[in-house]
Amino acid sequence: MDTAEMTAKMTQGQGFIAALDQSGGSTPKALKAYGIEEGAWSDETGMYDLIHQMRVRIITSPAFTGDKVIGAILFERTMDGKADGVAVPQALHARGVVPFLKIDKGLEDEANGVQLMKPIPDLDTLLARARGLGVFGTKERSVVNLANREGIKAIVTQQFEVARQVLAAGLVPILEPEVNIKSAERAEADALLVEALLAGLDAHGGAPVMLKLSLPARAGLYAPLIDHPKVIRVVALSGGYDRTDACAELARNPGVIASFSRALLEDLRADMDDAGFDRALGAAIDKIYAASTEKATAAA
């Protein structure tokens, strides 16, 4: 796919984005859920090899195609790896799936109720390499824990600063200021975040961006963001919900599609044979696709 085809897929495509971007901190938990205990590897390289094998199995499954999965977010090591003997972004292209890259390097300690992104060293070099490999865009995560207006303004300001750098490199950023769904101030934090994002979008003079947000406490809250001319797509993370609950919440929000990780992978196990693995992955894809694209049907 060329850039025009990938842009069309993101703006008009029916489906959802798979999040296959677990980083060093979350990889052991992802492997354990997949049925591989921590003692199965002796060092970090071994750990990353195992998670890469899991991701390649997903990407190369006959269930994983651009008919329902319109995009996939990759960890840097996954982007640099191979599937079916070719670079992973090219393997995704061949399946009609648009590749994105997770670029954030973790979170700062909480201040003013939020956790900003840590600095991203050598970002321009990484972005140039990603574009050369056929990556379409990026994803950068920070976290809102409390309904603190000052903190939320800071998190949105930082997200747009990184987004401008991504756009300058010829890639499309997914801004991900995640609201902690376990926060006692979740609904108020959601509302303050929407307010700050709308202000940021109104002031944004660059090309359109994408947004990846927590499923809101109040259904339909993101309608002004979905309709904003500077927004290509609003996607939702599962944020700790299991698949059933995540899809139920997603189905209540017209115009929002999924970008799930744990909720996509929860039934997959390393010891499954290929047929069982493909059936489980296909069933998960079908359910998330329905919640992303057929709101009335999915909610019924």
C-alpha positions as CSV (number, residue, x, y, z in Angstrom):
1,M,0.0,0.0,0.0
2,D,1.2,3.5,-0.8
3,T,0.5,6.5,1.5
4,A,-2.7,7.5,-0.3
5,E,-4.1,3.9,0.1
6,M,-3.2,3.9,3.8
7,T,-4.7,7.3,4.3
8,A,-7.9,6.1,2.7
9,K,-7.9,3.0,4.8
10,M,-7.6,5.1,8.0
11,T,-10.2,7.7,7.0
12,Q,-12.8,5.4,5.4
13,G,-11.9,1.8,6.2
14,Q,-14.4,-0.4,8.2
15,G,-12.7,-2.2,11.0
16,F,-10.3,-1.6,13.9
17,I,-6.7,-1.2,14.9
18,A,-4.8,-4.1,16.7
19,A,-2.4,-3.0,19.4
20,L,0.6,-5.3,19.2
21,D,3.0,-3.0,21.0
22,Q,3.6,-4.3,24.5
23,S,6.9,-2.8,25.7
24,G,9.5,-4.2,28.1
25,G,7.4,-3.5,31.2
26,S,4.3,-5.1,29.9
27,T,5.8,-8.0,27.9
28,P,6.1,-10.5,30.8
29,K,2.5,-10.1,31.7
30,A,1.5,-10.5,28.0
31,L,3.6,-13.7,27.8
32,K,2.1,-15.1,31.0
33,A,-1.4,-14.5,29.6
34,Y,-0.3,-16.3,26.5
35,G,0.8,-19.3,28.6
36,I,4.5,-18.6,28.8
37,E,5.8,-18.2,32.4
38,E,8.7,-15.9,33.2
39,G,11.2,-18.7,33.7
40,A,10.9,-19.5,30.0
41,W,13.6,-17.0,29.0
42,S,17.0,-16.3,30.4
43,D,17.5,-12.7,29.4
44,E,15.7,-9.7,27.7
45,T,16.6,-10.9,24.2
46,G,15.0,-14.2,24.9
47,M,11.9,-12.5,26.2
48,Y,11.6,-10.3,23.2
49,D,12.1,-13.3,20.9
50,L,9.1,-15.0,22.5
51,I,6.8,-12.0,22.2
52,H,7.9,-11.6,18.6
53,Q,7.0,-15.2,17.8
54,M,3.5,-14.5,19.3
55,R,3.0,-11.4,17.3
56,V,4.2,-13.1,14.1
57,R,1.7,-15.9,14.7
58,I,-1.0,-13.3,15.0
59,I,0.0,-11.3,11.9
60,T,0.4,-14.3,9.7
61,S,-2.9,-16.0,10.8
62,P,-5.5,-16.3,8.0
63,A,-7.9,-14.5,10.4
64,F,-5.7,-11.4,10.5
65,T,-6.4,-9.4,7.3
66,G,-7.3,-5.9,6.3
67,D,-10.9,-6.9,5.8
68,K,-11.5,-6.3,9.5
69,V,-8.2,-5.3,11.0
70,I,-7.4,-2.0,9.2
71,G,-4.2,-1.2,11.2
72,A,-1.7,-2.6,13.7
73,I,0.5,-0.7,16.2
74,L,4.0,-2.2,16.6
75,F,6.7,-2.2,19.2
76,E,10.0,-1.0,17.8
77,R,11.6,-4.4,17.9
78,T,8.6,-5.9,16.1
79,M,8.9,-3.2,13.4
80,D,12.5,-4.2,12.9
81,G,11.7,-8.0,12.8
82,K,10.4,-10.2,10.1
83,A,7.3,-12.2,9.4
84,D,7.0,-14.6,6.5
85,G,10.6,-13.7,5.6
86,V,9.9,-10.0,5.0
87,A,10.0,-6.9,7.3
88,V,6.9,-6.9,9.5
89,P,5.5,-3.6,8.1
90,Q,5.7,-5.1,4.6
91,A,4.0,-8.3,5.8
92,L,1.2,-6.1,7.1
93,H,1.0,-4.2,3.8
94,A,0.5,-7.5,2.0
95,R,-2.5,-8.2,4.2
96,G,-4.0,-4.8,3.7
97,V,-3.2,-3.7,7.3
98,V,-1.7,-0.2,7.9
99,P,1.4,-0.3,10.2
100,F,1.9,2.2,13.1
101,L,4.8,2.4,15.6
102,K,4.7,3.0,19.3
103,I,7.3,5.7,20.0
104,D,6.9,6.6,23.6
105,K,9.6,5.4,26.1
106,G,7.5,5.2,29.2
107,L,6.0,7.6,31.7
108,E,7.3,10.2,34.1
109,D,6.3,10.1,37.8
110,E,2.8,11.5,38.5
111,A,2.5,15.3,38.9
112,N,-0.7,17.3,38.9
113,G,-2.6,14.1,38.5
114,V,-1.0,13.0,35.3
115,Q,2.0,11.1,34.0
116,L,3.7,12.8,31.1
117,M,5.8,10.9,28.5
118,K,9.5,10.6,29.3
119,P,11.8,12.2,26.7
120,I,12.1,10.3,23.4
121,P,15.8,10.3,22.4
122,D,16.7,10.3,18.8
123,L,13.1,10.6,17.7
124,D,13.8,12.1,14.3
125,T,16.1,9.2,13.5
126,L,13.5,6.6,14.6
127,L,10.8,8.4,12.6
128,A,12.9,8.4,9.4
129,R,13.7,4.7,9.8
130,A,10.0,3.9,10.4
131,R,9.0,5.8,7.3
132,G,11.6,4.0,5.3
133,L,10.2,0.6,6.4
134,G,6.7,1.6,5.2
135,V,5.2,2.7,8.6
136,F,2.2,5.1,8.2
137,G,2.1,6.6,11.7
138,T,3.0,6.6,15.3
139,K,1.4,6.2,18.8
140,E,2.5,8.0,21.9
141,R,0.9,7.3,25.3
142,S,0.6,9.4,28.5
143,V,-1.8,8.9,31.4
144,V,-4.4,11.0,33.2
145,N,-5.1,9.7,36.8
146,L,-7.0,12.7,38.2
147,A,-9.3,15.5,37.0
148,N,-6.6,18.1,37.4
149,R,-7.1,20.9,34.8
150,E,-3.5,22.0,34.9
151,G,-2.1,18.5,34.6
152,I,-4.5,17.6,31.7
153,K,-3.5,20.8,29.9
154,A,0.2,19.9,30.2
155,I,-0.4,16.4,28.9
156,V,-2.3,17.6,25.9
157,T,0.4,20.3,25.2
158,Q,3.1,17.6,25.2
159,Q,1.0,15.3,23.0
160,F,0.7,18.0,20.4
161,E,4.4,18.9,20.6
162,V,5.3,15.3,19.8
163,A,2.6,15.1,17.1
164,R,4.1,18.1,15.3
165,Q,7.5,16.4,15.2
166,V,5.8,13.2,13.8
167,L,4.0,15.2,11.2
168,A,7.2,16.9,10.1
169,A,8.7,13.5,9.5
170,G,5.8,12.6,7.1
171,L,4.0,10.3,9.5
172,V,0.5,10.5,11.1
173,P,0.5,10.6,14.9
174,I,-2.0,8.9,17.2
175,L,-2.2,11.0,20.3
176,E,-3.0,8.8,23.3
177,P,-3.7,10.7,26.6
178,E,-5.2,7.7,28.4
179,V,-7.6,8.3,31.3
180,N,-7.3,5.7,34.0
181,I,-10.7,4.0,34.0
182,K,-10.2,3.1,37.7
183,S,-9.8,6.8,38.7
184,A,-12.4,8.0,41.2
185,E,-12.5,11.2,39.1
186,R,-12.9,9.4,35.7
187,A,-16.0,11.2,34.4
188,E,-14.7,14.6,35.2
189,A,-11.2,13.8,33.8
190,D,-12.9,12.6,30.6
191,A,-14.7,15.9,30.3
192,L,-11.6,18.0,31.0
193,L,-9.6,16.0,28.5
194,V,-12.1,16.5,25.7
195,E,-12.1,20.3,26.5
196,A,-8.3,20.4,26.4
197,L,-8.1,18.3,23.2
198,L,-10.7,20.5,21.4
199,A,-8.6,23.6,22.3
200,G,-5.5,21.9,21.1
201,L,-7.1,20.9,17.9
202,D,-8.5,24.4,17.2
203,A,-5.0,25.8,17.7
204,H,-3.3,23.0,15.7
205,G,-2.1,24.4,12.3
206,G,-0.8,21.2,10.9
207,A,-2.2,18.2,9.2
208,P,-4.9,16.1,10.8
209,V,-4.1,13.6,13.6
210,M,-5.7,10.6,15.2
211,L,-6.7,10.2,18.8
212,K,-6.6,7.1,21.0
213,L,-8.7,7.5,24.1
214,S,-10.1,5.5,27.0
215,L,-13.7,4.4,26.6
216,P,-15.6,7.3,28.2
217,A,-17.7,7.1,31.4
218,R,-20.5,8.9,29.4
219,A,-21.3,7.3,26.1
220,G,-21.1,9.7,23.1
221,L,-18.7,12.1,24.9
222,Y,-16.3,12.1,22.0
223,A,-18.7,13.3,19.3
224,P,-17.1,16.8,19.0
225,L,-13.7,15.2,18.6
226,I,-15.0,12.7,16.0
227,D,-16.5,15.6,14.0
228,H,-13.5,17.9,14.3
229,P,-11.8,18.7,10.9
230,K,-8.3,18.1,12.4
231,V,-9.2,14.5,13.5
232,I,-8.8,11.5,11.1
233,R,-10.2,8.9,13.5
234,V,-10.9,8.4,17.2
235,V,-10.0,4.9,18.4
236,A,-10.4,3.4,21.9
237,L,-8.1,1.4,24.1
238,S,-9.6,-1.4,26.2
239,G,-7.9,0.0,29.3
240,G,-8.2,-3.0,31.5
241,Y,-11.7,-4.1,30.4
242,D,-12.0,-7.7,29.3
243,R,-13.2,-8.2,25.7
244,T,-16.9,-8.6,26.5
245,D,-17.0,-5.4,28.6
246,A,-14.8,-3.5,26.3
247,C,-16.9,-4.3,23.3
248,A,-20.1,-3.5,25.2
249,E,-18.7,-0.1,26.1
250,L,-17.3,0.5,22.6
251,A,-20.7,-0.3,21.0
252,R,-22.3,2.5,23.0
253,N,-20.0,5.1,21.3
254,P,-20.9,5.8,17.6
255,G,-17.9,6.8,15.5
256,V,-15.3,5.3,17.7
257,I,-13.4,2.1,16.6
258,A,-11.3,-0.2,18.7
259,S,-7.5,-0.2,19.2
260,F,-7.4,-3.2,21.7
261,S,-4.5,-5.2,23.0
262,R,-5.4,-7.4,25.9
263,A,-9.0,-7.6,24.9
264,L,-7.9,-8.9,21.5
265,L,-5.4,-11.4,22.7
266,E,-7.0,-12.8,25.9
267,D,-8.1,-16.2,24.5
268,L,-4.8,-17.0,22.7
269,R,-2.4,-19.5,24.1
270,A,1.1,-20.7,23.0
271,D,0.1,-24.4,23.2
272,M,-2.8,-24.1,20.8
273,D,-2.5,-25.8,17.5
274,D,-2.8,-23.6,14.4
275,A,-6.5,-24.4,13.8
276,G,-7.5,-23.6,17.4
277,F,-5.3,-20.5,17.4
278,D,-6.9,-19.2,14.2
279,R,-10.4,-19.9,15.4
280,A,-9.8,-18.1,18.7
281,L,-8.2,-15.1,17.0
282,G,-10.9,-15.0,14.3
283,A,-13.7,-15.0,17.0
284,A,-12.0,-12.1,18.8
285,I,-11.6,-10.2,15.6
286,D,-15.2,-10.7,14.6
287,K,-16.5,-9.5,18.0
288,I,-14.3,-6.4,18.1
289,Y,-15.1,-5.6,14.4
290,A,-18.8,-5.7,15.2
291,A,-18.5,-3.4,18.2
292,S,-16.4,-1.0,16.0
293,T,-18.6,-0.9,12.9
294,E,-22.2,-2.1,13.7
295,K,-23.1,-0.1,16.8
296,A,-26.8,-0.8,16.9
297,T,-26.3,-4.5,16.3
298,A,-23.4,-4.8,18.7
299,A,-25.3,-3.0,21.4
300,A,-28.5,-5.1,21.0
